[in-house]
Amino acid sequence: MLSPTSAIAGMGLSEDVALLTDGRFSGGTRGPCVGHISPEAAEGGPIGLVKEGDIIDIDIPRRMIKLQISNDELMKRKKKWQAPKPKITTGWLARYAKLVTSANTGAVLKA
């Protein structure tokens, strides 16, 4: 995640822009970042329902993030959401993608 956060900082935006992702961090970041968000976008989590212009509150002491839209709007977006088709459909990587759990449950493989 160093490349995206370095790009944000390089544009002078690190005081105004935070990086929120359901992705993993290698440990190299700059500026405000929240990673390992779950449920993930691929599972239909709220991070996959964010649209341009949405406001997201980050409450570090409470360890919470909140998408500032109404419950009705969130439900409308969830109804329209479709799971992405797997890019890889055979082999170990496909098996991993199908069986791995979200970060909040340890990112382990289901039996």
C-alpha positions in Angstrom: 0.0 0.0 0.0 3.0 2.3 0.0 2.4 3.3 -3.7 -1.2 4.5 -3.3 -0.4 6.3 0.0 2.8 7.8 -1.5 0.8 9.1 -4.4 -1.7 10.7 -2.1 1.1 12.4 -0.1 2.9 13.4 -3.3 -0.1 15.3 -4.4 -0.2 17.1 -1.1 -3.4 15.5 -0.1 -2.4 13.5 3.0 -4.1 16.0 5.3 -7.4 15.8 3.4 -7.5 12.2 2.0 -7.5 8.9 3.8 -7.1 5.5 2.2 -9.8 3.0 3.1 -9.5 -0.6 1.8 -10.5 -4.1 2.3 -7.0 -5.0 1.1 -4.0 -6.0 3.2 -1.1 -3.8 4.2 2.6 -4.8 3.9 3.5 -2.4 6.7 4.6 0.4 4.4 2.1 3.3 4.4 2.0 7.1 4.6 -0.8 9.2 6.0 -4.2 8.1 7.4 -5.0 4.5 6.3 -7.6 2.0 7.3 -7.1 -1.6 6.0 -8.5 -5.1 6.4 -12.1 -3.7 6.3 -14.7 -6.4 6.6 -17.1 -7.5 5.3 -15.1 -7.1 2.1 -16.5 -5.6 -1.1 -16.5 -9.0 -2.7 -18.9 -10.2 0.0 -21.2 -7.2 -0.5 -19.8 -5.2 2.4 -20.5 -1.5 2.6 -17.1 -0.6 1.3 -18.2 -2.0 -2.1 -21.2 0.2 -2.1 -19.4 3.6 -1.7 -20.0 6.0 -4.5 -18.2 9.2 -5.6 -19.0 12.0 -3.2 -20.1 9.8 -0.3 -18.9 11.0 3.1 -17.2 8.4 5.4 -16.6 9.1 9.1 -13.5 7.6 10.6 -13.7 7.3 14.4 -10.3 6.0 15.5 -10.9 5.8 19.3 -14.1 3.7 18.7 -12.4 1.7 15.9 -15.4 2.4 13.6 -16.0 3.7 10.1 -19.4 4.8 9.0 -20.7 5.4 5.5 -22.9 8.5 5.9 -26.0 7.5 3.8 -29.5 6.6 4.9 -30.4 2.9 5.6 -32.9 3.2 2.7 -30.1 4.2 0.3 -27.8 1.5 1.6 -30.5 -1.1 1.0 -31.1 0.2 -2.5 -27.4 -0.1 -3.3 -27.3 -3.6 -1.8 -30.2 -4.7 -4.0 -28.4 -3.5 -7.1 -25.0 -5.1 -6.1 -23.8 -8.2 -7.9 -20.9 -10.3 -6.8 -17.9 -9.9 -9.1 -17.2 -12.9 -11.3 -13.9 -14.6 -10.4 -11.0 -13.6 -12.6 -9.3 -17.0 -12.0 -11.6 -20.0 -12.2 -9.2 -23.0 -11.9 -6.2 -24.0 -9.8 -5.1 -23.2 -6.3 -5.7 -19.5 -6.5 -9.4 -20.1 -7.5 -9.8 -22.6 -4.7 -8.3 -20.1 -2.2 -10.6 -17.3 -3.4 -13.6 -19.5 -3.0 -12.7 -20.8 0.5 -10.9 -18.1 2.3 -12.7 -16.2 5.1 -12.7 -12.5 5.7 -10.0 -10.7 7.7 -12.2 -10.4 10.8 -12.4 -14.2 11.1 -8.7 -14.7 10.5 -8.5 -15.0 6.7 -8.3 -18.8 7.0 -9.6 -21.5 4.6 -13.1 -23.0 5.2 -13.3 -26.7 5.2 
